[in-house]
Amino acid sequence: MANSPAKSEKVSVFQDAWYGEPAESHSAGVTQILQSLNLDEATLIAANNIARTHGKDALSKLIGEESAKLLIGYRGLRQAQAKLVREDGGLSVSGQEEMLRKMLLAFGDDLRVVLIYLASRLQTLRWVTQEKMEMPSAWAQEILNIDASLANRLGIWQMKWEMEDLAFRALSPVVYRDIAKMLDAKRIERQAFIERIVRELKEELKSAHIIGDVLGRPKHIYSIWKKMQGKSLDFANLYDVRAFRVLVEDVKTCYAVLGIVHNVWQPVPREFDDYIARPKPNGYQSLHTVVMNEDGTAFEIQVRTHEMHQQAEYGLAAHWRYKEGAYAGMATPPNLSKTNKPSTHHQQGTHSAEVAYERQIAWARQLISWKEDAWDQLKHHEIDDHIYVLTPLGKVISLEKGSTPIDFAYAVHTNLGHRCRGARVDGAMVPLETALQNGQSVEIIAVKHGGPSRDWVSPDKNYLRSQRARQRVRAWFNALDDEEAGQIAKAPENKTEANPEAKPITPEIVLRNSSRKTGQGGDVLVVGVDSLLTQLARCCRPVPPDSIAGFVTQGRGVSIHRRSCKTFRGLLDRAPERVIQTAWTASAADPVASSEQKRVFPADLVVSGLDRPELMRELFEILTRQGVHVTDLRKSAKKGLAQILLTVEVKDSEVLRVVQNSLEEVKGVTQVRRR
């Protein structure tokens, strides 16, 4: 193979992960494994140079751009995988095997990267076994749970079986040795038995003028042990150590073959399953029966069409699905046939996601099986539409592509999302609108107390991708507004004839328990109090130099309202003792202050007029010309009339007045008022 690594080259950064295997030996072994899958030249060149430590540009010059990209992708995947592993080789967070498998599959935009990774893991497994090294049990268990399962899902059966057998050998050496001895003791006898049954079956089919393929099904030590455990059988009674499969052209012939089998050999009671008439929940179809010959030896025979076999091995039936019990615990497992109709919206959403994922995996498995032009089609094919990132403790979190650190924070816990103020990705500080990538580690920097920013749900900003996170932010602000409005509806908390024992709540009592720091209303002063937490009320959105007043809330400082606000007037009537005097800071109220000194304030405008096609475009043209930023927009229309609620950002009420006057000039607009 061309482009082999030089013997004198620097030791690979992954040598520890190879358990000390020399770089040349490892790269040769990985290449040989991938050759057996008939992979393309670019993948084989990347595998043969797996030990090189050059950067992407240098690698591209040495082995070509495509191979270099695959090798860089492999390195990234190994580094992501390494974050999940403890010093003893086990996973840092248990119970996340399914999430980890999906993360590895979705890591790159080229499935060949995953295949190089699996081949490297198998080669390390072979090396450890060959050198009779002590294999950490946690690492062997990871091979079983993650890597062998990935190989299984991609249809690489031989790789799966070898991984399972070698890992099981390390985990349970005594059991492995006992089963191996039992298999070896009767290997010649069993092989002769298989050849005899195959010959007899072929003769019976020929006599019935049936064309079909008869195969002996190989069994591996790990699968034998799983069968013994699952059915509580000892080795002597394990009938499918001797197992056969018959493939024919159509369903009618399947039942004809079944009749022949039951006529020639004695069926074992309660060991017949008709998965053709009653397919498994995942769509799997086949006839399964267990029969005994004249000597009392039991063996299993499966009968199916070639199409069913293709479906079971590579298609939506997805052999790994029912083997691994992905639908265990569901009241109604999804049927992948066209006739299946989930009964609830929840089930439908869950099932459709599962079906879509299975279809993508099945597609990849078919290509791997067919080989013809497969790798050209696999290039840049994304297996999953999610990304998988890690917490500092190694837990994998699934997010939509394009998600940000704030999305991540809300996915971990709603309260963490509310308190998020910064993020480190792979140890480096990043802006909160940064799009996360597969395999990255994310650490959230949060304040002890606090809430989200309204900017996070602004339609023209990229702070949030997840609809769930957006809903959490909106719920926060809705609750904030409801608390203020609810003060009107609640019974007075002061001492009254109805409630003479109640202690009066005064501004001094509440302010004493409030955080004395500037909040969203940082341009507002509470007269006589230094640096108090203030919030600009959303119901009326005051803008300097509006006449304002404060209302002391419980636990959230002072809510700042316009004095003309209906909500505020209700609060004033209900609890006048909690209304306090407030004023704008000098810089906020000064009309000639520099723009650098003044921040912008949100304000709501209600535009009413005729509902015509060009209305929205013309409104936005005016706002754009005036440099006014729109943070929210809602439109309703009825009987040819439109009402549009705009939330705009302005520096003061004078700018807002100019905006109002300009919008009123738009054709068809009848009124522009401040809410």
Rosetta blueprint (number, residue, H / E / L):
1 M L
2 A L
3 N L
4 S L
5 P L
6 A L
7 K L
8 S L
9 E L
10 K L
11 V L
12 S L
13 V L
14 F L
15 Q L
16 D H
17 A H
18 W H
19 Y L
20 G L
21 E L
22 P L
23 A H
24 E H
25 S H
26 H H
27 S H
28 A H
29 G H
30 V H
31 T H
32 Q H
33 I H
34 L H
35 Q H
36 S L
37 L L
38 N L
39 L L
40 D L
41 E H
42 A H
43 T H
44 L H
45 I H
46 A H
47 A H
48 N H
49 N L
50 I L
51 A L
52 R L
53 T L
54 H L
55 G L
56 K H
57 D H
58 A H
59 L H
60 S H
61 K H
62 L H
63 I H
64 G L
65 E H
66 E H
67 S H
68 A H
69 K H
70 L H
71 L H
72 I H
73 G H
74 Y H
75 R H
76 G H
77 L H
78 R H
79 Q H
80 A H
81 Q H
82 A H
83 K H
84 L L
85 V E
86 R L
87 E L
88 D L
89 G L
90 G L
91 L E
92 S L
93 V L
94 S L
95 G L
96 Q L
97 E H
98 E H
99 M H
100 L H
101 R H
102 K H
103 M H
104 L H
105 L H
106 A H
107 F L
108 G L
109 D L
110 D L
111 L H
112 R H
113 V H
114 V H
115 L H
116 I H
117 Y H
118 L H
119 A H
120 S H
121 R H
122 L H
123 Q H
124 T H
125 L H
126 R H
127 W H
128 V H
129 T H
130 Q H
131 E L
132 K L
133 M L
134 E L
135 M L
136 P L
137 S H
138 A H
139 W H
140 A H
141 Q H
142 E H
143 I H
144 L H
145 N H
146 I H
147 D H
148 A H
149 S H
150 L H
151 A H
152 N H
153 R H
154 L L
155 G L
156 I L
157 W H
158 Q H
159 M H
160 K H
161 W H
162 E H
163 M H
164 E H
165 D H
166 L H
167 A H
168 F H
169 R H
170 A H
171 L H
172 S L
173 P H
174 V H
175 V H
176 Y H
177 R H
178 D H
179 I H
180 A H
181 K H
182 M H
183 L H
184 D H
185 A H
186 K L
187 R H
188 I H
189 E H
190 R H
191 Q H
192 A H
193 F H
194 I H
195 E H
196 R H
197 I H
198 V H
199 R H
200 E H
201 L H
202 K H
203 E H
204 E H
205 L H
206 K H
207 S H
208 A L
209 H L
210 I L
211 I L
212 G L
213 D E
214 V E
215 L E
216 G E
217 R E
218 P L
219 K L
220 H L
221 I H
222 Y H
223 S H
224 I H
225 W H
226 K H
227 K H
228 M H
229 Q H
230 G H
231 K H
232 S L
233 L L
234 D L
235 F H
236 A H
237 N H
238 L L
239 Y H
240 D H
241 V H
242 R L
243 A E
244 F E
245 R E
246 V E
247 L E
248 V E
249 E L
250 D L
251 V H
252 K H
253 T H
254 C H
255 Y H
256 A H
257 V H
258 L H
259 G H
260 I H
261 V H
262 H H
263 N H
264 V H
265 W L
266 Q E
267 P E
268 V L
269 P L
270 R L
271 E L
272 F L
273 D E
274 D E
275 Y L
276 I L
277 A L
278 R L
279 P L
280 K L
281 P L
282 N L
283 G L
284 Y L
285 Q L
286 S L
287 L E
288 H E
289 T E
290 V E
291 V E
292 M E
293 N L
294 E L
295 D L
296 G L
297 T L
298 A E
299 F E
300 E E
301 I E
302 Q E
303 V E
304 R E
305 T E
306 H H
307 E H
308 M H
309 H H
310 Q H
311 Q H
312 A H
313 E H
314 Y H
315 G L
316 L L
317 A L
318 A L
319 H H
320 W H
321 R H
322 Y H
323 K H
324 E H
325 G L
326 A L
327 Y L
328 A L
329 G L
330 M L
331 A L
332 T L
333 P L
334 P L
335 N L
336 L L
337 S L
338 K L
339 T L
340 N L
341 K L
342 P L
343 S L
344 T L
345 H H
346 H H
347 Q H
348 Q H
349 G H
350 T H
351 H H
352 S H
353 A H
354 E H
355 V H
356 A H
357 Y H
358 E H
359 R H
360 Q H
361 I H
362 A H
363 W H
364 A H
365 R H
366 Q H
367 L H
368 I H
369 S H
370 W H
371 K L
372 E L
373 D L
374 A H
375 W H
376 D H
377 Q H
378 L H
379 K L
380 H L
381 H L
382 E L
383 I L
384 D L
385 D L
386 H E
387 I E
388 Y E
389 V E
390 L E
391 T L
392 P L
393 L L
394 G L
395 K L
396 V E
397 I E
398 S E
399 L E
400 E E
401 K L
402 G L
403 S L
404 T L
405 P H
406 I H
407 D H
408 F H
409 A H
410 Y H
411 A H
412 V H
413 H L
414 T H
415 N H
416 L H
417 G H
418 H H
419 R H
420 C E
421 R E
422 G E
423 A E
424 R E
425 V E
426 D L
427 G L
428 A E
429 M E
430 V E
431 P L
432 L L
433 E L
434 T L
435 A L
436 L L
437 Q L
438 N L
439 G L
440 Q L
441 S E
442 V E
443 E E
444 I E
445 I E
446 A E
447 V L
448 K L
449 H L
450 G L
451 G L
452 P L
453 S L
454 R H
455 D H
456 W H
457 V H
458 S L
459 P L
460 D L
461 K L
462 N L
463 Y L
464 L L
465 R L
466 S L
467 Q H
468 R H
469 A H
470 R H
471 Q H
472 R H
473 V H
474 R H
475 A H
476 W H
477 F H
478 N H
479 A H
480 L H
481 D H
482 D H
483 E H
484 E H
485 A H
486 G H
487 Q H
488 I H
489 A H
490 K L
491 A L
492 P L
493 E L
494 N L
495 K L
496 T L
497 E L
498 A L
499 N L
500 P L
501 E L
502 A L
503 K L
504 P L
505 I L
506 T L
507 P H
508 E H
509 I H
510 V H
511 L H
512 R H
513 N L
514 S L
515 S L
516 R L
517 K L
518 T L
519 G L
520 Q L
521 G L
522 G L
523 D L
524 V E
525 L E
526 V E
527 V L
528 G L
529 V L
530 D L
531 S L
532 L L
533 L L
534 T E
535 Q E
536 L E
537 A L
538 R L
539 C L
540 C L
541 R L
542 P L
543 V L
544 P L
545 P L
546 D L
547 S L
548 I E
549 A E
550 G E
551 F E
552 V E
553 T L
554 Q L
555 G L
556 R L
557 G L
558 V E
559 S E
560 I E
561 H E
562 R E
563 R L
564 S L
565 C L
566 K H
567 T H
568 F H
569 R H
570 G H
571 L H
572 L H
573 D H
574 R H
575 A L
576 P H
577 E H
578 R H
579 V E
580 I E
581 Q L
582 T E
583 A E
584 W E
585 T L
586 A H
587 S H
588 A H
589 A H
590 D L
591 P L
592 V L
593 A L
594 S L
595 S L
596 E L
597 Q L
598 K L
599 R L
600 V L
601 F E
602 P E
603 A E
604 D E
605 L E
606 V E
607 V E
608 S E
609 G E
610 L E
611 D L
612 R L
613 P L
614 E L
615 L H
616 M H
617 R H
618 E H
619 L H
620 F H
621 E H
622 I H
623 L H
624 T H
625 R H
626 Q L
627 G L
628 V L
629 H E
630 V E
631 T E
632 D E
633 L E
634 R E
635 K E
636 S E
637 A E
638 K E
639 K L
640 G L
641 L E
642 A E
643 Q E
644 I E
645 L E
646 L E
647 T E
648 V E
649 E E
650 V E
651 K L
652 D L
653 S H
654 E H
655 V H
656 L H
657 R H
658 V H
659 V H
660 Q H
661 N H
662 S H
663 L H
664 E H
665 E L
666 V L
667 K L
668 G L
669 V E
670 T E
671 Q E
672 V E
673 R E
674 R E
675 R L
